[in-house]
Amino acid sequence: MNEADVMLVYIPNGVIKSVRYNFEIKVQKVIHVLLSALGIDRISFGYFALRLIRSPVTQMCSNNNDCHWLHSDLKMRHIYKKFFSKSSSSIPLRFELRLRFISKDLEEMYQTETGAFMFLHDQILADYVTQVSWKIPTETAIELAALQIRRKLGNQNACNIEKYLNLDELEAEGTLARLLPETLLINMKSKMLRKTLTAAVKRHALLTPTECIFHFLEIVKRITQFDIEIFKASLGIVWKNPVDVMVGMAVGISCAADGRGRGPVLLAKLQYIINLTLLKLDENSQKTVINLKITGSSQQLSIILPTWSIAESLAHLINGYHMVLSQRGSIWIPSELLDELKKQEVKVTFVNDELTFTPSKNTNLLVDRSRVTLEELLGDGQFGNVYRGTFMKENGQIDAVAVKVCKMDCEIVERQNFLEEAFIMHRFHHEHIIALVGICIEKPIWIVMELAPLGELRQYLLHNTATVDLSIQLLFSQQLSSALVYLHSCKYVHRDIAARNVLLSSPRCVKLSDFGLSRCVEENNVYTASRGKLPIKWMAPESINYRCFSKATDVWMCLHVGNIYLWRQAVARCS
């Protein structure tokens, strides 16, 4: 594998595709190029993944050390360094394109995403032939082969099936050898095999090619559960009593029952996971812990895997299903990218009163001011004014945004504090937290962020009392709580949770904003403020007395926001 070359990617139907690459191309780009060449619709791209596997393939690969699933954000240089450089293993590996994240409803998938469905069928057929067919009963193997042969005959009339069934031709082109296990071909007499196979094909004569596919998938699913991947793992933070952890769209993350006749026990729903991290159990062990943060739960789910490689496979699987189900971005940053992010941490300095980014080329924070238009003043803050505006994306799409404009007469320290909020927001990606768009660094400094069109919660409650019933209040509470849980999972405390900092994107969606006072609590889960203005009105007693802030003090402030719901409604009714 060279710095710029052509890579060969194996497709389940036996085709080998070539893709030209360089070291800066991401895995996601390679996948998209391949799928576009195969004629698969963009709506289905999220189901697919690229993997490296030992070549030649000798055994089933889903979660073992011979198979490496590649995170979509990895670049080819990461893959080269880890798997193909002189310091890496000398085991020959090949790239494979796979549909790893399998839909729960295959009939709907066939109707709406036919290209992806047919790819899945080819993949399951290839896996069945190479990994499963030799260890199932003879009758089942013949029935599955007959379904595939009937499918190949197309929409022939049932009466003509025997006429068009040419086993000599199928044998000559290798179809029989491909569909039937070698042991069956050796042990069963040719005449008996042909008679049995012909009878099986005739039994399915009335089926259409599509019905043959679904019958085939139904039988194989009973044998292999191809829509579920199973990992031998231990739950908790200590390796003991390993269980089968199952992951799939139908079962979420579940563990096998204890043998008392019960079904799988659900551990977590894939769409509700908000963060995923990997950690070695200890320095002297290969065992690796996956920690999962789940919306609405104060405790994380910990799963211990035998090796780092297997843990990465499970992390890739959970992350991929989460992105498909939630239609949001990645919740897992692989170690290769994490190391780079630490090295490329954005540093801000002021030279001769001018703002400087280091390194400026390695951050996507910067926004061209010419693409931002200010339209209306919304309010003012400690360091600047807030405007409604628009932002033109690179593709020409125009989005409504909110823009914080730093006051021209601010001191350097105040400008640094102004920017600190943007850097903190850049770390967060949650559906109920206001998202950062970018920063314009020329004076005056602009922070461009997502616009919440309906404004502050406190004003909204005063003017919309009749529409904010108990169900809406509970919905807002759940959304705000999920944002706070996510914030704490990122090791931050907000310190200024108030109704003025909860904004409405729609009548049924609130978002947490204003991270100017937010601080990291990496070490002891408590941040102690030394100086500066603080929102005394809503603060917890320990924050007022000792200037200490923690998850608990954030919860205290959040509860006061709930009290404001009731108070604002009471005031509105009285007036």
Long-range contacts (C-beta under 8 A, 24 or more apart in sequence): 1-76, 1-79, 1-80, 1-84, 3-77, 3-80, 7-95, 8-94, 8-95, 9-34, 9-50, 9-95, 9-96, 9-97, 10-94, 10-95, 10-96, 10-97, 11-38, 11-96, 11-97, 11-122, 12-96, 12-97, 12-98, 12-119, 12-122, 12-123, 12-125, 12-126, 12-127, 13-122, 13-126, 14-126, 17-97, 21-76, 22-76, 23-75, 23-76, 23-77, 23-80, 24-75, 24-76, 24-77, 25-75, 25-76, 26-72, 26-73, 26-74, 26-75, 26-76, 27-70, 27-71, 27-72, 27-73, 27-74, 27-75, 27-76, 27-79, 28-72, 28-73, 30-76, 31-72, 31-97, 34-97, 35-97, 38-115, 38-119, 39-115, 40-115, 40-116, 40-119, 41-113, 41-115, 41-116, 43-112, 43-113, 44-113, 44-115, 44-116, 46-101, 46-320, 46-323, 46-324, 47-99, 47-100, 47-101, 47-102, 47-103, 47-116, 47-324, 48-97, 48-98, 48-99, 48-100, 48-101, 48-116, 49-97, 49-98, 49-99, 49-100, 49-101, 49-316, 49-320, 50-95, 50-96, 50-97, 50-98, 51-95, 51-96, 51-98, 51-100, 52-79, 52-83, 52-93, 52-94, 52-95, 52-96, 53-93, 53-94, 53-96, 54-91, 54-92, 54-93, 55-92, 55-93, 55-94, 57-130, 59-131, 60-127, 60-131, 62-229, 62-313, 63-229, 63-230, 63-231, 63-310, 63-313, 63-314, 64-310, 65-307, 65-309, 65-310, 66-91, 67-313, 68-93, 68-309, 68-312, 68-313, 69-100, 69-312, 69-313, 69-316, 69-317, 70-316, 71-316, 71-319, 71-330, 71-332, 71-334, 71-337, 72-330, 73-330, 73-333, 73-334, 73-337, 74-334, 74-336, 74-337, 78-336, 78-337, 81-336, 82-336, 98-123, 99-123, 100-316, 100-317, 100-320, 101-249, 101-317, 101-320, 101-321, 101-324, 102-226, 102-227, 102-248, 102-249, 103-249, 104-227, 104-249, 104-250, 106-214, 106-217, 107-214, 110-210, 110-214, 121-213, 121-216, 121-217, 124-217, 124-220, 124-226, 125-216, 127-224, 127-226, 128-220, 128-224, 129-178, 129-179, 132-220, 132-223, 132-224, 133-179, 133-180, 133-181, 134-181, 134-182, 134-183, 136-223, 138-184, 138-188, 140-219, 140-223, 141-180, 141-181, 141-184, 142-180, 142-184, 142-196, 142-197, 142-200, 143-200, 143-219, 144-179, 144-216, 144-219, 144-220, 145-176, 145-179, 145-180, 145-197, 145-200, 146-197, 146-200, 146-201, 146-203, 146-204, 147-204, 147-207, 147-212, 147-215, 147-216, 147-219, 148-179, 148-212, 148-216, 149-175, 149-179, 149-197, 149-201, 150-201, 150-204, 150-205, 150-207, 150-209, 150-212, 151-209, 151-212, 151-213, 151-216, 153-201, 154-209, 155-208, 155-209, 158-205, 158-206, 161-201, 161-202, 161-205, 162-198, 162-202, 165-198, 165-201, 167-194, 167-197, 167-198, 229-317, 231-303, 231-305, 231-310, 231-313, 231-314, 232-306, 233-303, 233-304, 233-305, 233-306, 233-314, 234-303, 234-304, 235-267, 235-301, 235-302, 235-303, 235-304, 236-302, 236-304, 237-289, 237-302, 237-304, 238-304, 239-281, 239-287, 239-304, 245-303, 245-314, 247-314, 247-317, 247-318, 247-321, 248-321, 249-321, 249-324, 249-325, 253-292, 253-301, 253-318, 267-301, 268-292, 268-294, 268-301, 270-318, 270-321, 270-322, 270-325, 271-322, 271-325, 271-326, 272-296, 273-318, 273-322, 273-331, 274-331, 274-430, 274-482, 274-485, 274-486, 274-489, 275-331, 275-486, 275-489, 275-490, 276-315, 276-318, 276-319, 276-331, 276-332, 277-332, 278-308, 278-311, 278-312, 278-315, 278-332, 278-335, 280-308, 290-314, 290-315, 290-318, 292-318, 293-485, 293-486, 293-489, 295-482, 295-485, 295-486, 296-478, 296-481, 296-482, 296-485, 297-485, 298-485, 300-489, 328-429, 328-431, 329-429, 346-423, 348-416, 348-419, 348-423, 350-412, 350-415, 350-416, 353-412, 354-443, 355-415, 355-419, 355-441, 355-443, 355-445, 357-441, 364-438, 365-422, 365-423, 365-426, 365-436, 365-438, 365-439, 366-438, 366-439, 366-440, 366-441, 367-391, 367-437, 367-438, 367-439, 367-440, 367-446, 367-448, 368-440, 369-440, 369-442, 369-446, 372-401, 372-403, 372-440, 372-446, 372-448, 374-403, 374-405, 378-402, 378-455, 381-516, 382-516, 382-533, 383-407, 383-410, 383-414, 383-415, 383-417, 383-418, 383-516, 384-410, 384-418, 384-444, 388-451, 389-448, 391-437, 391-448, 399-437, 399-451, 400-451, 400-453, 401-437, 401-448, 401-449, 401-450, 401-451, 402-434, 402-448, 402-449, 402-450, 402-451, 402-452, 403-446, 403-447, 403-448, 403-449, 404-446, 404-447, 404-449, 405-444, 405-445, 405-446, 406-443, 406-444, 406-445, 406-446, 406-447, 407-444, 408-443, 408-444, 415-445, 417-516, 418-445, 418-447, 418-516, 419-445, 419-447, 420-516, 421-447, 421-514, 421-515, 421-516, 421-518, 422-447, 424-492, 424-515, 424-518, 425-449, 425-515, 427-490, 427-492, 428-486, 428-487, 428-490, 428-515, 430-482, 430-483, 430-486, 430-487, 432-479, 432-480, 432-482, 432-483, 432-486, 432-509, 432-510, 432-511, 432-512, 433-483, 433-486, 433-487, 433-511, 433-512, 433-513, 434-503, 434-511, 434-512, 434-513, 450-505, 450-511, 452-503, 452-504, 452-505, 452-511, 452-513, 453-504, 453-505, 453-506, 454-503, 454-504, 454-505, 454-506, 454-507, 455-503, 455-504, 456-499, 456-500, 456-501, 456-502, 456-503, 456-504, 457-499, 457-500, 457-502, 457-503, 457-504, 457-510, 457-561, 457-564, 458-499, 458-500, 458-564, 458-568, 460-504, 461-499, 461-564, 461-565, 461-568, 461-569, 461-572, 462-568, 462-571, 462-572, 463-572, 464-507, 465-568, 465-569, 465-572, 465-573, 467-507, 468-565, 468-569, 472-507, 472-508, 473-565, 475-508, 476-502, 476-510, 476-565, 477-562, 479-509, 479-510, 479-511, 480-510, 480-512, 480-558, 480-561, 481-558, 483-511, 483-512, 484-512, 484-554, 484-555, 484-558, 487-512, 487-518, 487-554, 488-551, 488-554, 491-520, 491-521, 491-522, 492-518, 492-519, 492-520, 492-521, 493-518, 493-519, 493-521, 493-527, 493-549, 493-550, 493-551, 493-553, 493-554, 494-518, 494-554, 494-557, 495-519, 495-527, 495-529, 495-534, 495-535, 495-543, 495-549, 495-553, 495-554, 496-535, 496-557, 497-538, 497-554, 497-557, 497-558, 497-560, 497-561, 498-535, 498-537, 498-538, 498-557, 498-560, 498-561, 499-561, 499-564, 499-568, 502-561, 519-549, 521-549, 521-550, 521-551, 525-550, 525-551, 526-550
